[in-house]
Amino acid sequence: VVASAKNLADGLMARGFELVSNGTDVHHVVMDFRRTHPALTGKDAVAKLQAAGLITSASTVPGDQRNPMLTSGLRVGTPAFIARGGTVKETNQIAAWFYRVLTCNQIESVGSDVEAWCRDHDPYPTRRAEDVDFTVPVETDWHCDSQGEKVGDSYEVP
């Protein structure tokens, strides 16, 4: 996971993005848009990337002058990518997708690419949604009333 984050960091920097600490030693990277994309907020970056199927979170960066609800940075983690079967080499593709979304505004095109990648890297390839039982049986000796107080002898989630 750390190796994938380091490779992602290298790919992002090669495409002109600045990172806090110029790389990473952990499972995520923090992008800093202040010099390379000054008009872009972390909040806007999250929305654009999410529209393309890439999930990230806005992040403040050292010395950030923006409101914490907007931010000048973005946090990108690699554990979910690796859990889906992504490889260290493939993190370069993520960097390319970020460039295409945040610099070239190719949201729909990248969205199609991300969707195809996810289909090819399905963590549950033999499971179909209609085969999964999402009900959660709960049996307890009590339940909560509308005020959040424990009452009664037993309760079962319908």
N, C-alpha and C positions, 0 to 999 in steps of 0.2 A: 504494500500500500504506500509506503514512504517512497519507494523507487518510482512508483507511478506518479506521485505528486511532484517529485523532482523532475521527471521527464515532462510533465505538464508545465511546470514552471519554465523549463528551458524553451518549450514550444511557444508559450505565451510571450516570453521576452524576445524570442527570435522574430515575432510578429509585431514588435514595437510596444508591447504593453509593459508597464512598470509594475514591479511587485515590491511589497514591503519586505525589506531585508534582502532584496535581489535574489530570491529563491526560497527554498524551504528545507527544513530538516524534519518535518512532521508530515502528517497525512493530508494536509490542505495547503493551499496558497491563498494569499490575500493580495488582490490586485488594487493598485492605486491609480485612479483616473486623473488626478489633478493636473499633471503635465501633458499626458498623451491624449486625453479626451476630456478637456476641462468642462465642457458643457454637460457631460454625462454624469448622472448621479448613480449611486449604488441602487437606489430604488428603481430608477428607469432601466438599468442594466438587468436587474432581477426580472422585471416584467417582460422585457424583450426576449431574454434567454428562456424564460418559462414558456412564452408563446411558441418557442421552437422546441420545447420538450426538454430543456436543460434546466435543472433545478439547482439554484445557488442561494446565497443569502447576502444581503447588504451588510457592509462592515465599515465601521469607522476606521480611519487610518491615523497614525501619529501626526498630530498637528492639524487634524481635520477642522476646518472652519464651518463646515456645513452642519445643519441641524441633524441630530442623530437619527431622525426619521428619514432623512434623505441620504446622507453619507457620501463620501467620495471614494468608497472602495467596495470590493466584492470578495466574499469568501467562497472558495471552491474546494470541495473535498473530493477525494477519490475512493473512499471505501465502498460506496454503493456501486460504482462503476466496476470495481474489481469483483465485488460479490456477484455481479451479473456475468462474469467471465471475461471482462475486459483485460487486455494485456498492457504491459508497460509501453510497448511500441504504439498501441492504439491511442494512448493519451495525446499523441501528437495530433490525431484527428480531432480530439476535443478542442485543442488549441486553435485548430483551423476553423472549427465551427464557431468558437467565440469570436474570432476575427471577422468571419463572414457576417455574424449577427450584429456585433457591436460597431464595426467599422463600415461594413458594406450594406447593412440593413437587409440581408438576405434571409429573413425570418422564415418564410414559407418553404424555401428550398432546403434550408438546414433542418427545418421541422420534418420534412420528408426523409432526409438522410438519417436523422435521429430515430425516427419511427422504424425505419428499415433495420438499423443497427440493433434496436431493442428486440425486434422480431427474431433476429439472428442470434441474440444473446438472452433468450428467455430463461430465467432461472428455474422455471417449472414447465419444461417443454411437453411433458406428458399429461399435465393437469389441465382440465377444461373448467371454465368458470361454473358451468352448470353441474359439475361433479363435486364442488366444494360446498360443504355445509358451514355456513357462516353464523349459525345460531350458537349462542353461548349459554348453556344451561347453568343456572345459578341456584344453588340450594343453600339456604342459611337458616339460622334460628331466629332471624329478625329481619326487618326492613326499615326503611326510613320514611317518615311522613313528609308532608310538604314543607315542613320547617327544618328538615334534615335530622330529626330526632329518631333514634332507634325505637321501634315499636313492633309488637306482634311476635308470633312464634316462627313463622316461616314465610318465604316468599319465593316465587319462581318467575323468572323472566319469561314472558310469553313468546 
